[in-house]
């Protein structure tokens, strides 16, 4: 997967626009997310491993907020249940176009992969098919807080017994000292990956009105309110975590 280096915020901007998944972001996205999200490669690859445990024959596997299809590719590499297909959904036309290109390239390198449907759509208005696995990988944090419970409730209603929702998110912490420590460590992670103070500051300005993280406790209580019976954190690296929610 070729990618340009992320230099979107390297020059001073007179006015920093709100972050959007446009052509510029798509062009550098793999580099951006690898250098910005601690543990991202581990989460993505293991999403495929987890999905293989919960996937059931002749069901849909959803990748909601698929971006460039990294999770979809992991699902296709690991899931072997007969009759499954992946439905990858994103509301960014630029992401969807590039995602299709990457998945076509994957088809040429591997045999017997699950079929995949890539859709440009708003996940808030999506009509879900019966599903055994749903992945929300750093997607819910971009959904308006007042719409999150409704979305999770609809996902829960679509999930079959024995299925799973896998939810990955940046976390906020109620304890001020914990929040400050993990935020500072995250900034150190970005600096260690070559981001300048200017890039860090301008990216923060761009994303602060767009991405609204929750506490782990908020995620757990909301998932239970949506009808999930069990919520299991399976991964955390600094202020990024992933959960398994069971029907």
C-alpha positions in Angstrom: 0.0 0.0 0.0 1.8 3.1 -1.2 1.2 6.3 0.6 2.6 9.9 0.8 4.1 11.1 4.0 1.7 13.1 6.2 2.8 16.7 5.9 -0.7 18.3 5.9 -0.1 20.5 8.9 3.6 21.1 8.5 3.2 24.7 7.2 1.6 27.4 9.3 -2.0 27.9 8.3 -3.8 31.3 8.7 -6.9 29.5 9.6 -7.0 25.7 10.5 -10.1 24.2 8.9 -12.1 21.4 10.7 -10.7 18.0 9.9 -12.4 16.2 7.0 -11.7 12.9 5.2 -11.0 14.6 1.9 -8.6 13.8 -1.0 -5.7 15.4 0.9 -6.3 13.2 3.9 -6.9 10.1 1.8 -3.5 10.6 0.1 -1.6 10.5 3.4 -4.0 8.5 5.6 -2.0 5.3 6.1 1.0 7.3 7.2 -1.1 9.6 9.3 -2.9 6.9 11.3 0.2 4.8 11.9 2.0 7.8 13.3 -0.9 9.1 15.3 -2.7 6.1 16.8 -0.6 3.9 19.2 -1.2 0.2 18.6 -3.1 0.7 15.4 -1.5 -2.1 13.4 -2.0 -4.5 16.3 -5.7 -3.6 16.5 -6.3 -4.0 12.8 -4.6 -7.3 12.4 -6.2 -8.8 15.5 -9.7 -7.6 14.4 -9.4 -10.2 11.7 -8.4 -12.9 14.3 -11.3 -11.9 16.6 -13.7 -11.8 13.7 -12.7 -15.4 12.7 -14.0 -16.6 16.1 -17.4 -14.9 15.9 -18.1 -15.0 12.1 -21.0 -17.4 11.2 -21.7 -19.0 7.8 -23.9 -17.1 5.4 -23.9 -13.8 7.3 -22.7 -10.3 6.7 -19.5 -8.9 8.3 -19.6 -5.0 8.5 -16.7 -2.6 8.5 -18.4 0.7 9.4 -16.3 3.7 8.7 -14.0 1.6 6.6 -11.7 4.4 5.4 -9.1 2.7 3.1 -10.3 -0.8 4.0 -7.5 -2.0 6.4 -10.0 -3.8 8.7 -11.9 -5.2 5.6 -8.6 -6.6 4.4 -7.9 -8.2 7.8 -11.4 -9.7 7.9 -10.9 -11.2 4.4 -7.5 -12.7 5.4 -8.7 -14.4 8.5 -12.3 -15.3 8.2 -13.0 -18.7 6.6 -16.7 -19.2 7.3 -18.6 -20.3 4.3 -21.0 -17.8 2.7 -19.8 -14.8 4.6 -19.3 -11.5 2.8 -17.8 -8.2 4.0 -19.8 -4.9 3.7 -17.4 -2.0 3.9 -19.2 1.4 4.4 -17.8 4.9 4.4 -19.4 8.3 3.8 -16.3 9.8 2.1 -16.3 9.4 -1.6 -12.5 9.8 -1.7 -12.0 7.1 0.8 -14.4 4.7 -1.0 -12.7 5.1 -4.3 -9.2 4.4 -2.9 -10.6 1.6 -0.7 -11.9 -0.2 -3.9 -8.5 0.2 -5.5 -6.7 -1.4 -2.5 -9.2 -4.2 -2.3 -8.8 -5.0 -6.0 -5.0 -5.1 -5.4 -5.6 -7.5 -2.5 -7.7 -9.7 -4.8 -4.8 -10.0 -7.2 -2.4 -11.2 -4.4 -4.6 -13.7 -2.5 -7.0 -16.4 -3.5 -10.3 -17.5 -1.9 -10.9 -14.2 -0.2 -14.4 -13.4 1.1 -16.4 -11.3 -1.3 -16.7 -7.6 -0.4 -19.1 -4.9 -1.2 -17.8 -1.3 -0.7 -20.6 1.3 -0.2 -20.5 5.1 0.0 -23.2 5.7 2.6 -24.0 7.2 6.0 -23.9 4.5 8.6 -26.6 6.4 10.6 -29.1 5.6 7.8 -27.9 2.2 6.8 -30.3 -0.7 6.7 -28.4 -3.5 8.3 -28.5 -7.1 7.2 -28.3 -10.0 9.7 -24.7 -9.9 10.8 -22.3 -11.9 12.9 -19.5 -9.4 13.1 -19.6 -5.6 13.1 -16.4 -3.5 13.3 -16.5 0.1 14.4 -12.8 1.0 14.2 -12.2 4.6 15.4 -15.6 5.6 13.8 -18.0 6.2 16.6 -16.0 9.1 17.9 -16.9 11.0 14.7 -20.6 10.4 15.2 -22.5 13.1 17.0 -22.8 12.1 20.7 -26.6 12.3 20.7 -26.7 9.7 17.8 -24.4 7.1 19.2 -26.8 5.1 21.3 -29.3 4.9 18.4 -26.6 3.6 16.1 -25.4 1.0 18.6 -29.0 -0.1 19.3 -29.6 -0.7 15.6 -26.3 -2.7 15.3 -27.3 -4.8 18.3 -30.6 -5.6 16.7 -28.8 -6.7 13.5 -26.3 -8.9 15.4 -27.1 -12.6 15.5 -26.7 -14.7 18.7 -23.1 -15.6 19.0 -21.9 -12.6 17.0 -19.9 -9.6 18.2 -19.4 -5.9 17.8 -15.7 -4.8 18.0 -15.4 -1.2 18.9 -12.1 0.8 18.9 -11.9 4.3 20.1 -9.7 7.1 21.5 -10.6 7.4 25.2 -11.1 10.4 27.5 -10.5 9.9 31.2 -12.6 11.3 34.0 -9.7 11.6 36.3 -7.8 14.8 35.4 -4.4 13.5 36.3 -4.9 10.3 34.3 -6.2 12.3 31.3 -3.2 14.7 31.5 -0.7 11.8 31.8 -2.0 9.8 28.9 -2.5 12.9 26.7 1.1 13.9 27.3 2.3 10.3 26.5 0.3 10.4 23.3 2.0 13.7 22.3 5.3 12.0 23.1 4.3 9.2 20.8 3.6 11.7 18.0 6.9 13.5 18.5 8.7 10.2 18.4 7.1 9.5 15.1 8.4 12.7 13.6 5.6 15.2 14.1 6.6 18.8 14.9 5.0 20.9 17.6 3.4 23.0 14.8 1.9 19.9 13.2 0.6 18.6 16.5 -1.0 21.9 17.4 -2.6 22.5 14.1 -3.9 18.9 13.9 -5.4 19.3 17.4 -7.1 22.5 16.3 -8.5 20.8 13.2 -9.9 17.8 15.0 -11.1 19.1 18.3 -14.6 20.1 17.0 -15.0 16.9 14.9 -13.8 14.1 17.1 -15.5 13.7 20.6 -14.0 10.8 22.6 -15.8 9.2 25.5 -14.6 7.5 28.7 -14.4 3.8 28.9 -17.2 3.8 31.4 -19.4 5.8 29.0 -18.8 3.3 26.3 -19.6 0.4 28.6 -22.8 1.8 29.9 -24.0 2.9 26.5 -23.3 -0.5 25.0 -25.3 -2.1 27.8 -28.1 0.4 27.2 -28.1 -0.6 23.5 -28.8 -4.2 24.6 -25.3 -5.8 24.7 -25.0 -8.3 27.5 -21.2 -8.3 27.9 -18.5 -5.7 27.2 -14.9 -6.9 27.3 -11.9 -4.6 26.8 -9.3 -6.6 24.9 -6.7 -4.0 24.1 -5.4 -0.6 25.3 -2.3 1.4 24.3 -2.1 4.8 26.0 -5.4 6.5 25.4 -6.6 4.2 22.6 -8.6 1.0 23.3 -10.7 -1.7 21.7 -13.7 -3.5 23.1 -15.7 -6.7 22.3 -19.4 -6.3 22.9 -21.5 -9.4 22.9 -25.3 -9.7 22.3 
